[in-house]
């Protein structure tokens, strides 16, 4: 998505340690009109799939997932990163390592929101090593639901996550894939569709 690449170039900031800050429009302050365009693009990319739920992980994926869900007219389920008093009953759980936070989280989804009848589209803001997506795929597998695809706003193509998912035949679409980044340069790749 050329518009996303241009917005990353204009408003993103590369930080040491392969960190790309896009907090001006995606994961702190949110440019809703722009995210709405990304939602339309995800709908186009996955229009042939019988999706009845969007799954993401808290916190940064929730905003984009909600907008995407409007185009599919389905609910959003998000994996929580901690047990809370309002999470009752049986849950699916797994561990996920966060690239950005350098921390391992237990992620949780109530069994009443994922089941064998569900056809799931995973939506997230970033894909680096793929730990969050792998954790969500595990939860989908435990529930007996069907993974229909994975939609990512920004993929760090120089890290292994996307490569590993594609190798397994997972229907993955990233709106922007960064092949390399340095202080003064971002190199984007066209997605193989």
C-alpha positions as CSV (number, residue, x, y, z in Angstrom):
1,X,0.0,0.0,0.0
2,X,1.9,3.0,-1.3
3,X,0.0,5.5,0.8
4,X,1.2,3.6,4.0
5,X,4.8,3.6,2.8
6,X,4.7,7.3,2.1
7,X,3.1,8.0,5.5
8,X,5.8,5.9,7.3
9,X,8.5,7.9,5.4
10,X,6.9,11.2,6.4
11,X,5.8,10.5,10.0
12,X,7.8,7.4,11.1
13,X,11.0,7.5,13.0
14,X,13.7,4.8,13.0
15,X,15.2,4.2,16.4
16,X,18.2,2.0,17.4
17,X,17.5,-1.7,17.7
18,X,15.3,-2.0,14.6
19,X,12.5,0.0,16.2
20,X,10.2,1.9,13.9
21,X,8.0,4.5,15.7
22,X,4.7,5.1,14.0
23,X,3.0,6.5,17.1
24,X,2.0,9.7,15.3
25,X,-0.7,7.8,13.2
26,X,-1.0,4.1,14.2
27,X,-0.2,2.9,17.7
28,X,-0.5,5.8,20.1
29,X,-2.2,8.7,18.2
30,X,-4.4,7.2,15.6
31,X,-5.2,8.8,12.2
32,X,-8.7,7.3,11.8
33,X,-9.3,8.4,8.3
34,X,-6.0,6.8,7.2
35,X,-6.7,3.6,9.2
36,X,-10.1,3.5,7.6
37,X,-8.3,3.2,4.2
38,X,-6.2,0.4,5.6
39,X,-9.4,-1.3,6.7
40,X,-10.8,-1.1,3.2
41,X,-7.6,-2.6,1.8
42,X,-7.7,-5.6,4.3
43,X,-11.3,-6.2,3.2
44,X,-10.3,-6.3,-0.4
45,X,-7.3,-8.6,0.3
46,X,-9.4,-11.1,2.3
47,X,-12.8,-10.7,0.5
48,X,-12.8,-14.3,-0.7
49,X,-12.6,-15.7,2.9
50,X,-15.7,-16.6,5.1
51,X,-14.5,-14.5,8.0
52,X,-16.8,-14.3,11.0
53,X,-14.4,-12.9,13.6
54,X,-11.3,-10.7,13.8
55,X,-8.7,-11.7,16.4
56,X,-5.9,-9.4,17.7
57,X,-3.8,-8.9,20.7
58,X,-3.9,-6.0,23.1
59,X,-3.1,-3.2,22.9
60,X,-1.9,-1.7,19.6
61,X,-3.8,-4.1,17.4
62,X,-7.2,-3.3,18.8
63,X,-7.8,0.0,17.0
64,X,-7.0,-1.3,13.5
65,X,-8.9,-4.6,14.2
66,X,-12.0,-2.6,15.1
67,X,-11.9,-0.6,11.8
68,X,-11.3,-3.8,9.8
69,X,-14.2,-5.5,11.5
70,X,-16.6,-2.8,10.3
71,X,-15.8,-3.8,6.7
72,X,-16.4,-7.5,7.4
73,X,-19.4,-6.7,9.8
74,X,-18.0,-9.1,12.4
75,X,-16.9,-8.8,16.0
76,X,-13.4,-8.3,17.3
77,X,-11.9,-10.6,19.9
78,X,-8.6,-9.5,21.5
79,X,-6.2,-11.6,23.5
80,X,-5.6,-10.1,26.9
81,X,-2.1,-9.9,28.3
82,X,-3.1,-10.4,31.9
83,X,-5.8,-12.2,33.9
84,X,-8.5,-9.8,35.2
85,X,-11.5,-10.1,37.4
86,X,-13.9,-9.7,34.5
87,X,-12.3,-12.6,32.6
88,X,-14.4,-15.5,33.9
89,X,-14.9,-19.1,32.9
90,X,-12.6,-21.3,30.8
91,X,-9.8,-19.7,28.8
92,X,-7.3,-20.5,26.1
93,X,-3.8,-19.4,27.0
94,X,-0.3,-19.4,25.7
95,X,2.9,-17.4,26.1
96,X,4.1,-14.7,23.7
97,X,7.4,-12.8,23.6
98,X,7.2,-9.1,22.7
99,X,9.9,-7.7,20.5
100,X,9.2,-4.1,21.5
101,X,8.7,-4.6,25.2
102,X,11.4,-7.4,25.6
103,X,9.0,-9.3,27.8
104,X,7.1,-12.6,27.8
105,X,3.3,-12.3,28.2
106,X,0.6,-14.9,29.0
107,X,-2.1,-14.1,26.5
108,X,-5.7,-15.2,27.2
109,X,-9.0,-15.5,25.3
110,X,-12.2,-16.7,26.9
111,X,-13.4,-20.0,25.4
112,X,-16.9,-18.5,24.9
113,X,-15.5,-16.2,22.2
114,X,-13.5,-18.7,20.1
115,X,-14.8,-22.1,18.9
116,X,-14.9,-24.6,16.0
117,X,-17.5,-22.6,14.1
118,X,-15.3,-19.6,13.8
119,X,-13.4,-18.4,10.7
120,X,-10.7,-16.1,12.0
121,X,-8.7,-13.2,10.4
122,X,-5.8,-12.1,12.6
123,X,-5.1,-8.4,12.4
124,X,-2.1,-6.6,14.0
125,X,-0.1,-3.5,13.6
126,X,3.4,-5.0,13.3
127,X,5.1,-8.3,12.3
128,X,8.7,-8.8,13.3
129,X,9.7,-12.2,14.6
130,X,6.1,-13.4,14.5
131,X,5.7,-14.3,18.2
132,X,2.3,-12.5,18.7
133,X,0.9,-14.0,15.5
134,X,2.2,-17.5,16.4
135,X,0.6,-17.2,19.9
136,X,-2.8,-16.2,18.3
137,X,-2.5,-19.1,15.9
138,X,-2.0,-21.4,18.8
139,X,-5.1,-20.1,20.5
140,X,-7.1,-20.6,17.2
141,X,-5.8,-24.2,17.0
142,X,-6.8,-24.9,20.6
143,X,-10.3,-23.6,20.0
144,X,-10.8,-25.7,16.8
145,X,-11.5,-22.5,14.8
146,X,-10.2,-22.0,11.2
147,X,-7.5,-19.5,10.5
148,X,-8.5,-17.7,7.3
149,X,-5.6,-15.3,7.1
150,X,-3.3,-12.8,8.8
151,X,-3.4,-9.1,8.0
152,X,-0.5,-6.9,9.1
153,X,-0.1,-3.2,8.7
154,X,3.8,-3.1,8.8
155,X,6.0,-6.1,8.4
156,X,9.7,-6.0,9.1
157,X,10.7,-8.2,6.2
158,X,14.3,-8.4,7.4
159,X,13.1,-10.3,10.4
160,X,11.9,-13.9,10.3
161,X,8.2,-13.7,11.1
162,X,6.7,-13.2,7.7
163,X,9.1,-15.6,6.0
164,X,8.2,-18.4,8.5
165,X,4.5,-17.8,8.2
166,X,4.6,-17.8,4.4
167,X,6.7,-20.9,4.4
168,X,3.9,-22.7,6.2
169,X,1.4,-21.6,3.6
170,X,-0.4,-19.1,5.8
171,X,-2.5,-16.5,3.9
172,X,-0.5,-13.5,5.0
173,X,-0.9,-10.0,3.6
174,X,1.2,-7.0,4.9
175,X,0.3,-3.5,3.7
176,X,3.9,-2.4,3.9
177,X,7.0,-4.6,4.1
178,X,10.3,-3.0,5.1
179,X,13.3,-4.9,3.7
180,X,15.8,-2.7,5.6
181,X,15.9,0.3,7.7
182,X,18.6,2.7,8.9
183,X,18.6,6.2,10.4
184,X,18.3,7.8,6.9
185,X,16.6,5.2,4.8
186,X,13.7,2.7,4.6
187,X,13.6,0.2,1.8
188,X,10.2,-1.2,1.0
189,X,9.3,-4.4,-0.9
190,X,6.3,-5.1,-3.0
191,X,4.3,-8.0,-1.5
192,X,4.0,-11.1,-3.5
193,X,0.3,-11.4,-3.9
